[in-house]
């Protein structure tokens, strides 16, 4: 189923953090703005006076399964919207007067985007192209002048002068995330998808081409206000760990003070399940974190990062969306492999030692099954320079720190297999998000993973035998599969257990060719995987 870094001078960062992390809770309030459009999977930017500019995405709900009904061109967002959340006004302009190549891209869905200064850069996106005679991933970089565009929309003037575009096949990506550090853009993950969507696979019906980038692509954008060019393009390729799309990527400050991003979860691995691990991206490269599992948020949703400089603690909050796991009444993890819509609000915290922990906020949840494809839009005052909320600058009172806008709202948790287009819609509800600093958490559940497999494997790299340890919640047979970088199962071993609880087993991998692999363990209900290197 598809579907801002606090500027700290390094010399000011103390070598020892002894402060207790700041406590805070979250509140939400609905904001109904007349004429606000229902949108999901769109791109957005902020003008200098903090109006929102929304471009692209879709005005329907969850895409249907049938190729003739999925991602219809008629449900593309063909307008640019300017929204003022303070005066509660909305303005819009039809974009069809733009040059055809620009118009087609800016109405696409799941674009990769980032705002530098007052320019919004949009990369790729997926949608119907009359020029190409079908659905494509667009190979374009488009620059949008936000202040000038918003003024034109508000004053009913031409918007054409404020869009510029170049083509580059390295920009042919949809469903990734675009970040920016020290003059360099980071395009992480995503895919190339050409053709009509078909859940039966690329060789059924009209057929399609789907190629995951498996990349962290870095490049510079040379932009003098008239001419655009891409410089110093480099791709770091990893078919095992970067094979993900439609995920949340959040700016981070790591314990050593380094700025970067974390790619959380995402879909899909080579056995068609979400990733539970995360990938940290910095200016020196990327690092896979297999010591942490994120159970409660697998698909792109509204999210935002919070940094507590006094305690050197990094939080990232996730609002609704889709989740492979939920918690039952006894706070046990329950898996649903269909990855349903959820109301869950969760937080992942990285402490001063680098350890990560996920908690579910039991005292608050989304008011409906909404959040997938939504966006968090900040109140800029509390997000210095790099778009991470500075918790220590927030006053000790209920403080508005941002808004959640858009997303898919579903009538039920699992609708994919019965979806005829009536079970979900694009939401136009806006939620104000507040922080109550200094208020202790009312009710949070820390996820330990003790009721799922909690897989550990070693050594890594491995030459001959892998030892793996895991927790079996029930006494049922297990399969260990090894999958190569092409997605092919190259080895499978079965294990019969004599008891439930913690287990320790070994498998021989000496006959495997040197390379990168995924080790996947399943009991038919629960499943976890780890990447490893055979040498």
N, C-alpha and C positions, 0 to 999 in steps of 0.2 A: 504494500500500500504506500503510494507516493505522498506520497503526500503525505564612556565615552571612557586614558591611563592617567591618573593624577600626576601633574608635573612636579616631581621631587628632585631637588639637586642631590646627587648621590653623596656629596660631602655632608649633607644634613641628616642622612640616615644613620641613626645610632647603631652601634654594633651589638647592643644587647637590648631586647625588648622585655621589660618587666611589667608593663601595664596590663591590667585585665582588659580583655576585649570589651568594647562598648556593647551594651544590650540595646535592642530595638525590636519593635514589632511593626507590622505592616497593616494599613487599613486601605480599603478601596471604597469609592463612591461613584455611582453611575452619573454620567453627564450626557444628556440628550441634546444634541445640537440640531435644530431643524435643517433639513436638506443635506446633512452629512451623508456621504455615500456609503453603502456597504461594500467593503473591499477586503480582499485577502491576498497574500503573497505579492505585495506591492513594494515599490521603492519610495523612499521619502527623504526630505531634507528640511532644514530649518533656515528661514530667512534671518537677517540681522535683527529684526524685531520679533523673532520667535513665532512667526506664522509657520504652519506646516505646509509643505508642498508634497502632494502624493501623486505618483506617476505609475502607470502600469498595474499589473495584477489582474484579478478577476472579480466579477460582480455576481457570479453564481456561487454555489456551495462546493462540496466535495465533488471532484470529477467523477463521471460515470465510468462504467467498465467497458461499454461497447465503443469500438473505435469511431463509429459514426456519431456518437453522442458525447465523446470525451473532448474536453478543451475546445469547445465550439468557439469559433471566431466571434460570433454574436455576443458572447459573454466576456469578451476582452474589455478591459477598461480603456476606452478610447479618449478619455478626457484627462486633463490635469486639474486637480483640485487644490485650492488654497483654503486652509482652515485656520481660523483664529480662535483658539480655545478660551481666550479671556473674554472677548466681545461676543463669542458664540456665533460667528458669521462664517458662511461658506461661499466661495466664488468658484466658478469652473469655466473651462474653455475647451472646446472641441479641438483635437489635435490633427484632424484629418487634412488641414491645409499644409501640414509639414511635407517636405519631400518624402516620397514613398518609402525609401529605405529607413529613414528615421522614424516615420510614423509606425511602420511595422514593428520595429524593435521596442519602441516606448510603450506599446500596448501589450507586450509579452508578459509572461508570468515568471516568477522565481528568478528575477534578475539578480546579479551581484552588484552591490552599490556601496559607495562611500562618499561622504562629503568632506572635501578639503577646502577650508576657508568658506567662500560662498559659492563654490562650484560643486555640483553633484555629478559624480562619475558613475555611469551605468555600463556594466559589462554583460554581454550575452542576454540570456533569457530565452524562453521557449514559447512558441505560438504559431499561429497560421500565417503563412507568407504567400500572398498572391503572386509575388515576383518569382518565388520558387515553386509554386503550384502545390503546396502542402505544408505540413507542420515541420518546423526546423528549430534548431538552436542557432541564434543569430551571432554571426562572427564580428560583432561590432563593439566599439567603445564610443559612447555618446557622452558629451559634456553638456550640462545644463546650468545656466547662470541663474541662480535661485532668486536673488533680489529683483533683478530685472524682469524675470518671468512672472513672479508674483504680482509686481506692479502692473504688468501688461494684462494679466488675467483680471485683476480687480478693476482696471480701467477699460476693459473690453477692447484692448488694442491687440495688434498682431503679436503672436508668440514666436513666430518663425526665427527671428534673429537670435534667439536665446538657446538654440539647440545646435550643436556641432557634432559631427560624427566622422570616424575613420573605421576602416575594416582591417582586421587582423585575425587570422585563424586561431591564434593563441587565446583570443578572447571568446572563442566559441564554447561557452560554458553556461550551464544553467544549474541552479540548486547548490552552488557553492557559496562561500562567504568571502567578502573583500575587506581587508584591513589595510592599515597604513601606519608606518613607523619611520621617522627620520628620513623622509623623502622617498621611501620605497613602498610600493603597494604589494600586498600579499593576497593572492587569489588562492584560496585553500579548498581543495576537494571539488565536488560537483561532477557534472557529466556532460557529454555531448549526446543529445537525443534528437534524431531526425526521423520523421514519420509520425503516423497516427499512433497514439497510445493503445496498447493491447495487452491485457494482463496474461493472455495465453502465451506470450513470448514473441520474439522478433520474426519468427517464421510462420506465424499464423495471420490470416486475413491479409490486410494490405502490407503488413510487415513494417519493421522499423530498424534503425541502427541505434544502439545504446553503447556508449563507451565512457566509462568512468575515467576522469583525468588521472586519478591516483597521484596527484601532484600538490606540492606547494609551489606556486608560480610567483616569482618576484619580478618586478619591473618598475621603471620610473615613467611618469607621464610628463612630457615636456609640453607646456601649455602657456602660450603667450597671450591668450585671450582671443586669438584668431585661429592659429594653427595648432594642431594636436599631433603628437608623435609618441611612440612607445620606445623607450631606451632600456638597454641593459637587462633584457629578458633572460631569466634563468629558471629552470624547472628542477625541483627535487622530486624524484619519482619513487613511489613505494606502493606496490600493488597490494600489499597486505594491510598496511595500517592507514593509508590515505584513501582507501576505497569507500568513501562515504559522501553523502549528499544530504540536503534538506535538514540540516542540523543547526544547533545554536553555537555560535562562536562569540566569545566575550573577551574584551580587553582585560588584561590582568597586570598586576604588579606582583612579581614573584618574590619569595622570601629574601633573595639577595639584592632586591631593589631593581632588578631588570624588568623592563617593560616588554610586553608581548601579548599573546592571545592564547586562549584555550578553546579547542574544538571539542565540544561535549557530544558524546553519543553519535547519533546519525544512523542512516540506513543506506544500503543494506549490505550485509556481509555475503560471503560466497554460499552460505546456506540459507539466504533470504531472511535473515533475522537482523534486528538492530544491533549496532555496536553498543557495548556498555562501558568500554574504557574511554579515555580521553587522550588528546594529543596537544602538547604545549608547543607553541610556535614563537620563536624569538629571532632576533637579527642574526644569530649564529646557527640557526637550523631548527629542527623540530625534535621533540622527545615524546615517545609513547609512554603513557602512564598505565601500566597493567596492574598496579597495586590498588587501584580504585575502580569500583563499579558504580555507575549511575543508573539507578533502577527506575526513576520516576519521570523522566522526560527524554524521549527519544527523537522527537521531531521538532522542527523549527517552530518556536512560539515566542511570545513576548518574554523578554528576559533583560535583566540589567545587572551590572557589577557594582559592588560597594567596597571601598577600601578603608580600613581602620588603620591609619598610619601609626597611631600610638602603640598598638599591639602587633603591627605588621601582619594583619589578618585580612584575607581577601574573601569576600562573599560574592556569590552569583545567585540571583533569584530567578525562578522559572514559573511561569503562570499558565496553567492549563495545557492544552495541546493534546498530544498523543503519548501514551505510556504503555510499555510492555508489562509493567507491574503496578499493582495497587496494594493497599493494606486492608486486611479484613478487620473485624471488630476487635480482635485480639492483637492487632498490629503485626500480624504475620504477613510477609510478602506473598502475594498471589499473582501468578503469571497468567497473562492472556496473550497467546501468540498472534492473535489478530491485531494487537496494538491499538486498543480502542481510544476514543475520545475520553478525556478525564477532566475533572474539576480541580485536580490537585495543584496546590502551590507548594513548591519545595525550594530548598536552599542548599547549595554546595559551598562549604567553607574550606579554605586552605589556610592552615595555621602557620606560625612563624617558622616551624620546622619542615614545612612542605607537605605535611600529612593532610589528606582530603577526607571530608566526611559529608554525607548527605543527610538532610533531615526533611521530614514532611511537616508543614505547618498545619497542625490540626485545628487551630483556632480560627482559620480563615480558609475559604476556598473560592473558586470562581463561581459566580451565581448561576452559571449554565455551562453546558458542554461547549465551551468556546475558548479560543486561544491559539489553535493551530493556524499558522500563517499570519498571526497578529504581530504588531510591532509595539515596542516600548519607546515613547518619545519623551525625552527628558526636559525638565525645567533647567535651563542652561546654568543658572546661578550656582548650582551645587556640583557641576561637572567641569572642573578646570581642564582646559586644553585637550585632554585625551579621552574624555567621555566616560570616566569612572567616577561614580558618586563619591565625594570626599565626606565620609561619615563624620569626621571630627569638626567639619565646618557647619554641620546641620545643627540648628538650635535645639535646646532641650524642650521642645514642644511639638505638637502635631504639625508636620511640615509637608507641604506638597512638593514632591520631587519628580513627578512625571505623570505620563498618561499611557494607558494601554488603548490601542485603537485597532479596529478591524479584526480579521480572522474569520475562520469558518465556525459557525454555530450549528451544532448537530442536535437532532431531536432524540438520539439514542447513542449509546456507547459504540456499538458495532453496526454500521450501516453500509459498509462497502459492498457486501455481496447482495444487497437488496436495493441498492441506490438507483432510483429512477429520476433523481434530480429534485425530488420534493422533500427529502429527509434532512436537508441542511441548506443553509444560505450564508451569504457573506454578511457579516455583522457590521452595523453602523454605530453600535453602542461604544461610547468612550468611557473609560474608567479612570478617575483620578486616583493616583497612588500616593499615599502618605506614609511617612516614617514617624513613629513615636520613639524618639531616642531617649534612652534612660529607663525605658519600660521593659521589665523582664518578660521574656517569652511566656505566653500563657499556657501553651500546650504544644510541644513539639515532640516528634518521634524520630529518634536517631536510627537510621538504617544500618544494620550490621551485616546483613547477608546471611545470617545463620540459618535461615530457613530455605536457602537455595544452595547451589553447589559450592560456592566459595572456593573456586578452583585455584590451586597453586601448582606450578610445574617447574621443574629444574632438572639439569642445568640448562642454561640458555646463553650462548649457543650450545648445541649438543652434537656429539659425534656418534655415540652408539645407543644409549638407553635414556629415555625420558622417565623421570619419576614424577608422578602427579598425586596430589592429595586433594581431597574434596569431602564435602559433607553431603551424605545421602539422606534426604528427609524421609524417604521410605525405602523399604527393602525391595528394590526392583532391579532388573538387569540394566546394565549400562553399555553404551557403545562409545568407543573413542575413535574419532575419524581424523585423518590428516589430509588437509586440502592444500593443493599447490597454488601458485600465484595466478593460474588461469581459472581457478574455481573447480578443478577436477579432484575428486576424492581418490587419493593414491594409496591409502592404507586404511584398513578398518579392523579394529579389535573389539571383541565382546567380553564382558565381565559379568559373572553371576555373583551376587553379594550374599553373604550369610547373615548379615545384620545391617540395620540402618545405623546412621551416625558417621563419624569420621573414618575415611578410608585412605589407604596408601597403596598405589599400584605402580607397575613399570611396564613400558612397552619398548621393543627394540626397533630403532629407526635406522640402523646401520646401512640398510640397502637403499635408502633414499638418496637421490642426487643432492649435491650441495645446493642450497638456495633458501628462499624464504617460504615459510609454511604457516598455516593456521592449524592449531590443535583444538578440536571441538569435542566436547564431552556432553552426552545427552542420555537421559533415562526415558525419553519419549514424551516427557512432560516439561522437564526443566532442561535448560541448555546453557552452557557457557563456553567461551573459546578464548584462547591466548595465541598470540603470534610467537613464532620462534625461528631460529636460524639453524639450519643443518650445515655442518662443515666437516 
